[in-house]
Amino acid sequence: MSPTWRLHVLGSPSLIRMDGTLVPCDRRVAGLLAYLAVEGPTARHQIAQLFWPDVPASQAGNNLVHALRRLEKQSGAVLIVRQPQLRLAGNISVDLKDLLDGTLSALTGSTGQLEGLELDDAPDFMEWLMAIQERVSIVREQGIRHAIDDAVTRGDVTGALMLARRLLDLDPLSEHGYRALMRLHALDGDRATALKAYRRYKALLDRELGVAPHPDLVQFARDIDAGRLPRAPEHPRIPMAVLRPPHLVGREEAWQMMEDAWVAGKTIYLSGAPGAGKTRLAQDFARSKGAVLYLQGRPGEQDVPFSGAARNARARLAAAPHVRLPAWVKRELARILPEFRQGEAPLPLLDEEERLTFFQAHLEMIRLTSPGFTATITDDIQYYDPATMDLGVFFLSQSATLGGQGNVPHHLIVFRRDEFPPESQRTMERHVSSGSAVRIDVEPLSQPAITQLLATLAIPEALQISGIITHSTGGNVQFVLEAVKHMYETGNFSTEGQTQPMPDTIGTILHQRLQRLSPAAVQVVRAAAVLRTDISIERVAELLNTPLFATAAAWEELELAQVLTGERFSHDLIQENILNTTPAPVRQILHRAAARVLTDHGAAPAVIAGHWRAAGAALQAAAWLHRAAHAAEATLRFQEAADLYRAAAHALTDAGEASQAHAALELAARADIAHAQLPAR
């Protein structure tokens, strides 16, 4: 349905019919429309409490009903659908949502932010509004910075200067804004004005904050003063659409199969090769149905018991902040969530009955946090540890007990084909055979679909080049996008250089991309690849022993090159390739540093052991493998404990410690016996 109404909240709120008619809309209703646009379908009682918190629940509900009726009467249209939850109708678009989604230019509108939505009597809404204002500021700042670089690439220094001033209108203390002014005036050959901008910023910092500019900016000013002028970028920016293409193509058959499974109430398993586009398909499909809870496995967590369960529990609780867990649930979750602990750490699980109580606590947490979500996506479950997988099997076996009143969202489970653990594979097959689930394989894109994809990414002569791209990539979506990035970076949109199968050349393409990065950015991305699940700017800076500001600058460079997105790699394939192509001596040094840093941060013993093993430090690895085995035994994960003891024995053998290796094998045998004595589940 094409929108026939438009709500503007970036600036003064206004509700406009597409024929230009302006309809009265008070700030509370405008805030309600904006909230639903950003947050999606929401329970009526939550909306009533959010916007009328100081009155009884019944009166707040009546106020909401009157507000909705008034909106319908004034507009003559249904703009908010009331059942089963409140959600925006398909006939209205909201500029705030479009800006946050990237479909509205960050340069659109004034630099003012949501000025007309403040509600002094709704503090929770005001907290939400402040958070959204921060997101808007970030999106606008990033958009303006991208536009500045694009203008410089085109040689439009004057236009870039106007954008830099707009960035300072958005944030008068923006170091990025003043750095851009200095750089642009220097590019224009006007060193005096560039240095004048620096002195103005220095005085402003002193007057407003009582601090001096960062040493890097001071050095930049000295370089300009000495005539060491910055150069314009040599390569065009990769469009953001390449990171997430605007349209899903070639998935009509899979989508229909998902529709059929959805109507039948079945769990949907999506499998496919790495880079096949499974996640995008799952997200687009689920979001077409309503509010989605997205849970994701992370590389490197397979050896840490309940690491996936802990991540998912935190994600659920963050997505449902209104939920208040019973004391017994908090007490059980404290076994894997230290933030719930009061005093000493919980005692180990002693028997199967205690283990069942622990599992039931997770089930209760899931039950309490599920209402309000239409679907749950569990992505990359091939990375889940066996303990979390067991918990998932328990949930699937018990979900019927949660289901009254439709409180359990539809479940989509996404995994890499051929990387699913055998036991998990058997569980899925039983689930499918029972008729309560369906497995859908996400196949490579056809040539017509690739032609369509290339056209949406503004590739010249998409029809002519699609055949060779299809051949070289095998229809793998991620390989296609890597080829497109390479075209933008090199400026070569012909078929030359695209004749080899992409699996053979993707390493070369990524290597060429790294060569175009600064040495600092290469160091940062290698460190991030080594850290795997523990990536953050602060942790990478600590690992490399570099200043945080310098690390952040390199991080920004990697984001612009679409290697990183936030504190994650843009795709697991890129992370894997960078890790595999990092020289072995460099990898060992980074793994040693990672082991020490993560020890200081209290990381899981199995993770630290993995870094010591990769660093070639067998004795240190064995010590941490023993700790990991003890942790597994504490949660009755005896099979994992046995495997960890055997890994420790192997490491000790490599270190020449035969007697200690023998002792570790005895512990493994004891754990095997304990596992065999557990009752069947």
LOVOVEX-767213 format. One line per 3 residues: for each residue x, y, z negated of C-alpha. Coordinates in steps of 0.001 Angstrom, whole numbers, plus 500000, padded with zeros to 6 digits. Example, Ala and Ser with C-alpha at 12.3 -4.5 7.8 and 13.67 -1.06 7.14 Angstrom:
# LOVOVEX-767213
512300 495500 492200  513670 498940 492860
# end
This chain:
# LOVOVEX-767213
500000 500000 500000  501415 503375 501006  501303 505945 498172
498643 508607 498536  499659 510403 495333  502985 511780 494128
503992 512720 490590  506888 515128 490165  508468 515217 486697
512007 516278 487678  511313 519886 486822  507806 521073 485945
505303 518169 486036  502884 518212 488944  500474 515619 490321
499930 516053 494045  497665 514349 496560  499403 513653 499850
497284 516321 501537  498942 518864 499250  496130 519220 496705
497463 519885 493198  495541 518087 490423  495713 519169 486754
497851 516832 484690  498776 517573 481066  502202 516645 479763
500988 513614 477802  499402 512047 480873  502428 512988 482987
504635 511339 480371  502432 508230 480438  502688 507983 484221
506467 508484 484097  506861 505880 481345  504901 503229 483265
506836 504019 486445  510173 503363 484738  509286 500625 482248
506658 498741 484246  503514 497056 482875  503088 497683 479151
500570 496506 476566  497843 499055 475805  498450 498996 472058
502150 499793 472625  501259 502787 474791  498708 504014 472257
501217 503749 469425  503924 505424 471522  501874 508509 472448
499610 508827 469363  501721 507491 466478  500251 509601 463679
496637 508412 463893  495010 505044 463073  495366 502381 465739
491658 502476 466630  491718 506233 467155  494951 505998 469155
493250 503433 471383  490272 505746 471873  492598 508636 472702
494250 506492 475374  490875 505530 476885  489771 509184 477019
493081 510227 478614  492726 507567 481317  489109 508533 482017
490049 512209 482222  492827 511389 484697  490435 509356 486866
487802 512101 486776  490260 514870 487693  491949 512910 490473
488988 510933 491749  491273 507890 491959  492526 505008 489844
496204 505800 489254  496653 503458 486267  495398 499870 486379
494169 498795 482943  494129 494974 483103  495756 492878 481811
498309 495524 480875  498607 499167 481794  500554 499596 485026
500820 502118 487821  498540 501544 490785  500188 501055 494157
498824 504377 495422  501168 506618 493401  504908 507247 493532
506982 509009 490879  510129 510968 491704  511829 509913 488450
511476 506214 489324  512703 506836 492867  515759 508714 491584
516701 505952 489133  516176 503287 491820  518385 505129 494289
515635 505732 496865  515562 509475 496121  518689 511528 496674
520413 512694 493512  520669 516089 495219  516875 516480 495338
515256 519047 493078  516690 521390 490495  519226 520459 487859
516517 520810 485212  515511 517531 483597  512000 516488 482592
511467 519827 480858  507679 519566 480757  507279 516162 479087
508320 516908 475499  505820 515760 472847  506827 516861 469363
504206 514598 467750  505468 511439 469494  509022 510819 468179
509429 507351 469741  508458 508728 473142  510922 511582 472638
513695 509047 471952  512782 507271 475174  512716 510595 477014
516182 511521 475740  517540 508170 476934  515953 508668 480366
517341 512214 480551  520806 510764 479963  520263 508237 482762
519075 511012 485072  522185 513051 484257  524443 510097 485036
522662 509315 488314  522754 512948 489386  526389 513371 488429
527385 510218 490307  525304 511271 493297  526873 514727 493420
530377 513286 493058  529689 510873 495934  528351 513754 498010
531483 515803 497260  533728 513003 498503  531561 512502 501572
531767 516228 502373  535563 516154 502014  535747 513124 504302
533799 515097 506914  536136 518054 506438  533359 520189 504915
535312 521714 502023  532861 524638 501742  529935 522272 501288
531922 520240 498776  532644 523415 496762  528921 524200 496591
528282 520679 495310  531038 521013 492688  529377 524177 491380
526095 522287 491235  527812 519619 489164  528868 522342 486719
525293 523653 486631  524291 520170 485494  527041 520024 482842
528994 523254 482218  531675 521290 480314  532130 518611 482966
535797 517820 483419  534897 516076 486677  533305 519300 487888
536337 521453 487143  538716 518804 488481  536676 518781 491711
536826 522607 491919  540581 522561 491435  541052 519808 494006
538814 521433 496594  540382 524895 496308  543793 523217 496592
542656 521280 499676  541496 524611 501098  544989 526020 500540
543862 528378 497761  546154 527471 494871  545437 530712 492980
541684 530021 492778  542335 526386 491857  544507 527461 488922
541979 530127 487979  539333 527392 487665  541688 525446 485394
542305 528457 483135  538547 529113 482937  537928 525509 481874
540750 525638 479324  539306 528783 477753  535794 527278 477747
536974 524145 475947  538805 526209 473355  535825 528492 472750
533072 525847 472697  534813 522757 471292  538154 523913 469938
540062 521354 472019  542586 521436 474846  542166 519881 478316
543204 516268 478744  546949 515874 479496  546113 514364 482893
544249 517524 483884  547111 519659 482590  549512 517688 484793
547123 518071 487738  547231 521853 487285  551042 521755 487145
551131 519714 490356  548939 522275 492113  551081 525130 490798
554201 523363 492097  552662 522904 495527  552068 519169 495175
548594 519411 496679  546084 516535 496759  545291 514873 500067
541871 514236 501492  540774 510590 501354  541955 508521 504290
539056 506073 504340  535297 506672 504419  533222 505683 501402
531338 502405 501534  527605 503237 501429  525902 502195 498210
523322 500310 500302  526019 497720 501054  526172 496855 497350
522415 496214 497285  520796 496272 500745  517484 498164 500691
515470 495314 502215  515348 491569 501582  515583 489772 504927
515222 486201 506129  513536 484845 502989  509909 484575 504107
509727 480770 503865  511385 480608 500431  509162 483463 499229
506019 481568 500266  507208 478456 498451  507754 480583 495348
504262 482056 495726  502767 478551 495846  504732 477479 492762
503749 480662 490921  500046 480101 491571  500425 476502 490373
502123 477686 487177  505316 475756 487884  508845 476560 486777
510894 477654 489796  514468 476419 490252  516448 478386 492853
519707 476844 494020  522212 477713 496709  525850 478308 497526
527770 481145 495812  526851 484380 497560  523687 482994 499162
521472 485753 497722  519703 483693 495028  519700 486447 492414
518305 489110 494749  515519 486781 495884  514587 485878 492300
514609 489499 491151  512591 490879 494047  510006 488108 493781
509603 488340 490001  509430 492137 490015  506625 491976 492552
504591 490259 489826  505209 492637 486930  507633 493151 484054
510695 490871 484143  513102 489719 481460  516475 489033 483102
518928 486702 481352  522286 485805 482864  525102 483362 482249
528672 484651 482354  531808 482977 483740  534042 481604 480993
531339 480890 478422  531026 477183 479168  533364 476168 476322
531820 478337 473591  528876 476618 471840  525681 478712 471882
527399 481686 473588  524628 481801 476182  521959 481435 473502
523457 484327 471530  523586 486568 474609  520002 485700 475527
518711 486268 471992  520267 489735 471918  518805 490518 475350
515336 489416 474248  515422 491407 471023  516697 494501 472829
513874 494186 475366  511268 493855 472606  512445 496263 469873
508990 496282 468283  509299 492605 467272  509928 491896 463604
511404 488437 463058  510390 486379 460014  513083 486001 457388
513570 482267 458085  514104 482961 461781  516712 485630 461024
518417 483253 458613  518722 480557 461282  519723 482946 464074
522466 484278 461801  524371 481085 462632  525149 482570 466064
524305 486277 465534  526646 487776 462921  524571 490972 462786
521853 489000 460964  524185 487716 458278  523877 488931 454725
527032 488234 452804  528880 485033 453643  528520 483130 456902
525798 480428 456955  526756 476896 456007  527309 474381 458830
524380 472296 460058  524487 469101 458024  521939 466860 459722
519462 466559 462579  516633 468038 460484  518590 471252 459961
519427 471292 463656  515722 471023 464519  514930 473954 462220
517638 475960 463979  516094 475130 467363  512589 475987 466130
513823 479398 465005  514914 480096 468568  511534 478892 469802
509755 481292 467435  511977 484172 468543  511136 483375 472179
507424 483213 471342  507500 486611 469651  509505 488358 472368
507676 486913 475393  504408 488925 475422  504606 491842 477824
506762 490020 480362  505268 488404 483429  508407 486473 484318
511751 485439 482877  514759 484950 485153  517576 482793 483812
520437 483334 486240  523755 481542 486739  522937 478775 484294
525869 476767 485660  527907 478994 483322  525894 478033 480235
527593 476021 477528  526162 472546 476760  524723 473704 473430
522710 476451 475125  521599 473995 477811  520314 471653 475078
518413 474561 473585  516909 475312 476999  515779 471716 477415
514154 471904 473979  512361 475114 474962  511048 473610 478212
509816 470535 476335  508020 472685 473757  506790 475587 475904
503255 474179 476005  503013 474950 472280  503650 478621 473045
501294 479036 475897  498009 480103 474417  496596 483335 475802
499181 483364 478584  501980 484444 476269  504711 482477 478073
506045 484204 481190  506635 482292 484408  510205 480997 484442
512693 481248 487318  515984 479369 486871  518864 480205 489229
522060 478206 489661  524887 477454 492072  524415 474327 494117
527020 471617 493352  528109 473381 490149  525269 472174 487920
526481 469816 485134  525291 466213 485737  523145 466053 482587
521481 469361 483475  520930 468083 487002  519131 465017 485630
516990 467180 483342  515953 469356 486284  515125 466330 488411
512903 464937 485638  511227 468331 485329  510559 468460 489087
509414 464816 489241  506873 465476 486483  505168 468014 488753
505700 470966 486406  508609 472474 488372  509794 472960 491928
513305 473288 493338  513871 475661 496246  517189 475787 498082
518235 479224 499332  519674 478589 502762  522100 480711 504828
520635 483571 506852  519783 482995 510490  521244 485204 513225
518000 487220 513628  517985 487863 509866  521636 488975 509978
520814 491279 512889  518074 492827 510766  520404 493111 507753
523144 494803 509786  520606 497233 511203  519440 498252 507708
523102 498911 506809  523533 501279 509783  526034 499061 511593
526408 500252 515215  525255 497738 517840  523970 495335 515182
522404 493053 517797  525642 492700 519751  527806 491965 516701
525389 489731 514754  526343 486560 516630  530018 486700 515715
529188 487762 512129  526814 484802 511810  529525 482464 513079
532296 483874 510878  530241 484012 507661  528089 480927 508086
525102 483106 507176  526359 483622 503593  524924 486961 502453
527903 487953 500296  530361 487137 503071  528298 489280 505452
528439 492191 503006  532195 491762 502540  532583 491902 506325
530484 495089 506406  532584 496682 503651  535690 495832 505656
534184 497520 508724  533445 500709 506799  536896 500757 505232
538731 500220 508505  536343 502124 510747  536312 499120 513089
532725 498134 513894  533608 495944 516871  533877 492152 516921
537662 492300 516788  539086 490675 513687  535757 488996 512869
536354 485758 514771  537696 483568 511963  535362 481805 509501
534849 484155 506573  535823 481616 503858  539291 481638 505437
539526 485410 505738  537691 486775 502703  540882 486521 500662
542712 488528 503322  539956 491162 503381  539988 491510 499597
543793 491655 499636  543639 494493 502165  541110 496302 499999
543384 495990 496960  546289 497372 499008  544268 500537 499568
543781 500975 495823  546160 502792 493529  548628 500639 491532
546745 501534 488345  543462 500280 489811  545106 497004 490883
546409 496493 487338  542986 497203 485878  541085 494860 488204
543539 492016 487566  543205 492474 483813  539420 492527 484124
539491 489321 486184  541602 487598 483505  539263 488710 480693
536271 487235 482532  533461 487520 479923  534981 490177 477685
535273 492995 480216  535067 496609 479074  537072 499737 479797
538280 499867 476196  539370 496219 476135  541191 496455 479469
542987 499585 478259  544015 497727 475104  545203 494706 477084
547315 496863 479435  548377 499238 476658  547382 502211 478810
545547 505437 477880  541781 505081 477926  541346 508091 480223
543746 506651 482809  541946 503301 482663  538594 505025 483133
539920 506859 486211  541091 503555 487725  537728 502016 486823
535932 504754 488730  538118 504058 491751  537155 500373 491590
533473 501241 491357  533730 503481 494420  535349 500562 496276
532419 498363 495090  534772 495940 493359  533272 496686 489935
529744 497711 489003  529581 499042 485467  531418 496537 483289
531005 493639 485710  532394 492590 489046  530065 493345 491920
529992 489591 492593  531496 486539 490918  533170 485583 494203
535233 488782 494080  536293 488109 490496  537276 484543 491341
539258 485619 494395  541162 488341 492532  542028 485927 489730
543196 483256 492170  545333 485660 494210  547027 487358 491261
550681 486178 491199  551169 483387 488660  553763 485259 486528
551454 488291 486329  548518 486046 485412  550476 484458 482574
551483 487829 481143  547883 489040 481283  546560 485842 479669
549050 486210 476796  547965 489804 476264  544300 488786 476472
544784 486073 473844  546311 488555 471412  543689 491260 472034
540769 488849 471737  542214 487400 468547  542143 490878 467038
538520 491220 468146  537431 487893 466645  536599 486175 469933
535491 482533 470005  538366 480073 469409  537699 478226 472693
538073 481467 474650  541369 482312 472951  542563 478738 473489
541763 479040 477184  543935 482154 477503  546849 480498 475705
546532 477440 477960  546520 479643 481069  549566 481458 479690
551455 478157 479400  551669 478386 475599  550724 474810 474698
551242 474984 470915  549151 478140 470496  546474 476618 472721
546385 473444 470618  545922 475401 467388  542943 477302 468795
541479 474158 470354  541470 472605 466864  539569 475649 465569
537103 475379 468438  536567 471687 467659  535854 472481 463992
533318 475127 465104  531602 472575 467368  531397 470044 464512
529796 472703 462305  526790 472731 464653  526711 468941 465137
528191 469275 468642  530292 466161 468155  530719 465312 471842
532128 468791 472505  534319 468506 469432  535735 465221 470732
536520 466774 474112  538221 469732 472418  540344 467447 470211
541403 465509 473310  542324 468784 475043  544389 469709 471972
546122 466317 472130  546971 466906 475773  548425 470342 474960
550445 468912 472079  551811 466176 474347  552931 468853 476809
554674 470628 473932  556502 467429 472924  554571 466997 469656
553690 463300 469957  552718 462711 466314  550392 465721 466209
548892 464646 469537  548154 461203 468034  546449 462837 465041
544287 464928 467382  543216 461791 469256  542184 460197 465950
539996 463242 465233  538495 462878 468714  537655 459237 468021
536010 460202 464720  533902 462815 466516  532897 460219 469133
531633 457941 466356  529683 460801 464759  528084 461596 468117
527061 457973 468622  525385 457945 465198  523144 460927 465990
519498 459961 466564  518350 460137 470189  516742 463450 471118
# end
